[in-house]
Amino acid sequence: MKPPIFEYASPLTVAEAVSLLASRNGNAKVISGGQSLMPMLAFRLAAPELLVDLKHLKDLGAIRIGEDGVRLGARVRWCDIESDARLAVSHPLLAEAIKHVAHYQIRNRGTVGGSVAHADPSAEMPGIAMTCDAQMKIVGSAGTRIEAAADFFTGPLQTSLEQDEILTEVHLPAWPAARRWAFLEFARRKGDFAMAGVALYYDLDSGSRITDAHIGAIGVADRPIRLTEAEAVLNGNQMSDKLIAAASAKARQSIDPPSDIHAPGAYRAALVATLLGRGLKKSAA
Ligand SMILES: Cc1cc2nc3c(=O)[nH]c(=O)nc-3n(C[C@H](O)[C@H](O)[C@H](O)COP(=O)(O)OP(=O)(O)OC[C@H]3O[C@@H](n4cnc5c(N)ncnc54)[C@H](O)[C@@H]3O)c2cc1C
């Protein structure tokens, strides 16, 4: 299907892009990789007057790694993450999760900013942002603001972004070398959106007790979520089969996923418990 007619602009600066968005009172949309937006236009789920293409904003394409963590520019593509060997050490959870995103062709164009702004509840990058307490850098007519992932995702395909705002960077806090982690998801076919997925990490104190457990889940709510009750089961305890069973059971009880054509909610809840159990075993190995 052909998209509706739209005007097209390709600004050279973020300020110019913001000003173009602001000029249309909500009738302009950013286009980044186009992998979610173009299908939405084709299906008439969106019909903006103007598309503001970010492709010339080269500075948004950088992956910056420093002592304070990993900063992903909004134009960083999945294939850029895959091919950046530094991330295997600097953020192995991110590197692993992105391997599950879509297919080769889509990974060549799809971007971090597009995925996070699109806010699909089953998408990997929003799940990682939520699990890792990412900070979003957002630029709009009113200036620059930083927002925590927990406040950024507000519902299915919904975020706190205003009509004249552009997400420019996702900042993942520093990753200690000894951190334990795992990412697991289940999809019917490789490259499909996950039916459900679990991202987790934790540190160990001098007594091998779990501290700072973070567990995120995708595909089980209207947005990516943290499984805080299961995290509380883990914190302060040493890993054991009994603890893994208790955390998995708590995860299952604490969520109420919606049913759809792909799976009933109860199946998704059971899936999360299974993925969490496997992830915890893997992280401890
Ligand atoms: C067949 C298929 C399978 C897929 N499977 C997966 C999958 O398994 N996992 C997964 O995570 N994704 C999957 N995707 C989605 C893919 O990862 C997209 O690339 C991604 O969701 C959107 O990124 P984009 O750069 O293409 O954004 P676009 O399509 O260009 O934009 C998406 C939305 O975000 C807005 N936007 C884009 N960039 C910004 C910005 N910087 N600031 C503000 N708003 C912005 C746009 O206005 C639009 O509303 C799949 C897509 C397809 C077509």
The ligand as an SDF file (V2000), in Angstrom:
LIG
                    3D

 53 58  0  0  0  0  0  0  0  0999 V2000
    8.9770   -6.9790   10.1700 C   0  0  0  0  0  0  0  0  0  0  0  0
    9.4500   -6.1870   11.3460 C   0  0  0  0  0  0  0  0  0  0  0  0
    9.8730   -6.8630   12.4720 C   0  0  0  0  0  0  0  0  0  0  0  0
   10.3250   -6.1480   13.5850 C   0  0  0  0  0  0  0  0  0  0  0  0
   10.7280   -6.8470   14.6900 N   0  0  0  0  0  0  0  0  0  0  0  0
   11.1730   -6.1600   15.7700 C   0  0  0  0  0  0  0  0  0  0  0  0
   11.6050   -6.8320   16.9500 C   0  0  0  0  0  0  0  0  0  0  0  0
   11.6420   -8.0620   17.0120 O   0  0  0  0  0  0  0  0  0  0  0  0
   12.0120   -6.0860   18.0020 N   0  0  0  0  0  0  0  0  0  0  0  0
   12.0090   -4.7050   17.9680 C   0  0  0  0  0  0  0  0  0  0  0  0
   12.3720   -4.0750   18.9540 O   0  0  0  0  0  0  0  0  0  0  0  0
   11.6240   -4.0470   16.8660 N   0  0  0  0  0  0  0  0  0  0  0  0
   11.2010   -4.7290   15.7780 C   0  0  0  0  0  0  0  0  0  0  0  0
   10.7950   -4.0420   14.6810 N   0  0  0  0  0  0  0  0  0  0  0  0
   10.7920   -2.5700   14.7290 C   0  0  0  0  0  0  0  0  0  0  0  0
   12.1520   -2.0130   14.3550 C   0  0  0  0  0  0  0  0  0  0  0  0
   13.1040   -2.2930   15.3600 O   0  0  0  0  0  0  0  0  0  0  0  0
   12.0660   -0.5000   14.1520 C   0  0  0  0  0  0  0  0  0  0  0  0
   13.2170   -0.1390   13.5270 O   0  0  0  0  0  0  0  0  0  0  0  0
   11.9200    0.3750   15.3750 C   0  0  0  0  0  0  0  0  0  0  0  0
   10.8500    0.0340   16.1840 O   0  0  0  0  0  0  0  0  0  0  0  0
   11.6760    1.8290   14.9810 C   0  0  0  0  0  0  0  0  0  0  0  0
   12.8840    2.4050   14.6500 O   0  0  0  0  0  0  0  0  0  0  0  0
   13.0070    3.3160   13.3840 P   0  0  0  0  0  0  0  0  0  0  0  0
   14.3270    3.9590   13.4670 O   0  0  0  0  0  0  0  0  0  0  0  0
   12.7400    2.5050   12.1630 O   0  0  0  0  0  0  0  0  0  0  0  0
   11.8590    4.4070   13.6560 O   0  0  0  0  0  0  0  0  0  0  0  0
   10.8080    5.0710   12.6890 P   0  0  0  0  0  0  0  0  0  0  0  0
    9.9770    4.0220   12.0320 O   0  0  0  0  0  0  0  0  0  0  0  0
   11.4730    6.0460   11.7970 O   0  0  0  0  0  0  0  0  0  0  0  0
    9.9410    5.8880   13.7690 O   0  0  0  0  0  0  0  0  0  0  0  0
    9.1210    5.2100   14.6930 C   0  0  0  0  0  0  0  0  0  0  0  0
    8.3700    6.2360   15.5400 C   0  0  0  0  0  0  0  0  0  0  0  0
    9.2710    6.9330   16.3910 O   0  0  0  0  0  0  0  0  0  0  0  0
    9.2790    8.3360   16.1020 C   0  0  0  0  0  0  0  0  0  0  0  0
   10.6750    8.7390   16.1970 N   0  0  0  0  0  0  0  0  0  0  0  0
   11.7230    8.1600   15.5610 C   0  0  0  0  0  0  0  0  0  0  0  0
   12.8820    8.6800   15.9970 N   0  0  0  0  0  0  0  0  0  0  0  0
   12.5560    9.6130   16.9080 C   0  0  0  0  0  0  0  0  0  0  0  0
   13.3170   10.4980   17.7270 C   0  0  0  0  0  0  0  0  0  0  0  0
   14.6540   10.4910   17.7060 N   0  0  0  0  0  0  0  0  0  0  0  0
   12.6630   11.3440   18.5380 N   0  0  0  0  0  0  0  0  0  0  0  0
   11.3100   11.3530   18.5910 C   0  0  0  0  0  0  0  0  0  0  0  0
   10.5330   10.5290   17.8640 N   0  0  0  0  0  0  0  0  0  0  0  0
   11.1540    9.6550   17.0360 C   0  0  0  0  0  0  0  0  0  0  0  0
    8.6600    8.4780   14.7120 C   0  0  0  0  0  0  0  0  0  0  0  0
    8.0200    9.7290   14.5590 O   0  0  0  0  0  0  0  0  0  0  0  0
    7.6690    7.3290   14.7250 C   0  0  0  0  0  0  0  0  0  0  0  0
    6.5030    7.7100   15.4080 O   0  0  0  0  0  0  0  0  0  0  0  0
   10.3530   -4.7260   13.5480 C   0  0  0  0  0  0  0  0  0  0  0  0
    9.9470   -4.0330   12.3910 C   0  0  0  0  0  0  0  0  0  0  0  0
    9.5040   -4.7460   11.3150 C   0  0  0  0  0  0  0  0  0  0  0  0
    9.0730   -3.9910   10.0860 C   0  0  0  0  0  0  0  0  0  0  0  0
  1  2  1  0
  2  3  1  0
  2 52  2  0
  3  4  2  0
  4  5  1  0
  4 50  1  0
  5  6  2  0
  6  7  1  0
  6 13  1  0
  7  8  2  0
  7  9  1  0
  9 10  1  0
 10 11  2  0
 10 12  1  0
 12 13  2  0
 13 14  1  0
 14 15  1  0
 14 50  1  0
 15 16  1  0
 16 17  1  0
 16 18  1  0
 18 19  1  0
 18 20  1  0
 20 21  1  0
 20 22  1  0
 22 23  1  0
 23 24  1  0
 24 25  2  0
 24 26  1  0
 24 27  1  0
 27 28  1  0
 28 29  2  0
 28 30  1  0
 28 31  1  0
 31 32  1  0
 32 33  1  0
 33 34  1  0
 33 48  1  0
 34 35  1  0
 35 36  1  0
 35 46  1  0
 36 37  1  0
 36 45  1  0
 37 38  2  0
 38 39  1  0
 39 40  1  0
 39 45  2  0
 40 41  1  0
 40 42  2  0
 42 43  1  0
 43 44  2  0
 44 45  1  0
 46 47  1  0
 46 48  1  0
 48 49  1  0
 50 51  2  0
 51 52  1  0
 52 53  1  0
M  END
$$$$
